[in-house]
């Protein structure tokens, strides 16, 4: 099966479309090849697939533990790991993000099947975060490596679910240094003041989206996309009117590792002096981590 595949590179930054490879028929040897493609291209897309729900879940389990979802595709117990999202008129995943970065151990790999897509619009973009980091100036890379950032699930209506990650993580397989902040879930740089954090995060969010680091993909129904959340971000263009239906399984990962922060968390003295909900959020997180009502270093 591997000998018959056709691989088309989609952009110089990342991305490959692979044809002639049946994801429903893979075994351990084929999964090793898929892992190699993910490592090399960061996002791989397989058109003309016919994965059933059970096959989708079974394929995902080759890569590790899957996230469970409370909203099932159907009542079958074995398919509660499938997240289905339906949308029309845009407004779905339309900010840059890495899946579940608000968890202490975020998503490693996402495997998404396009069930139904609009005739026009609804493309997905991915960004190469290793390339984005390597392309920063040396002083900016050095600054970012010494910082951490607070992520939370506010877009999911759960702002209390939060964690702190290094702003630059080391990919556990490739050793690449990866810029690990995103528009959707990152709230505040821990070691900077609120205004400084907003300036730097604003710059980095714009930087990641630079066309030099991205690929844009036009979907067809039946295409399966697999990407590495540890070194990519993605977003959907909200420029469609017709229904768009995707099903996704998410392989959970490990704790992001990076350099230790070089400074202590920045908090204005006095609880009442907090200037934003993100300041209050950080204070609450640090107190919960300390476990004794005081703050501690985010290291």
Helices and strands as residue ranges (DSSP letters): G 2-4, E 6-9, E 16-19, G 23-25, H 28-41, E 43-46, H 53-61, G 77-79, E 83-87, E 107-116, E 124-128, H 129-134, H 138-145, E 148-153, G 154-156, E 158-166, E 168-170, E 177-179, E 186-189, H 194-208, G 211-213, E 214-217, E 224-228, E 232-236, E 244-252, G 271-273, H 277-290
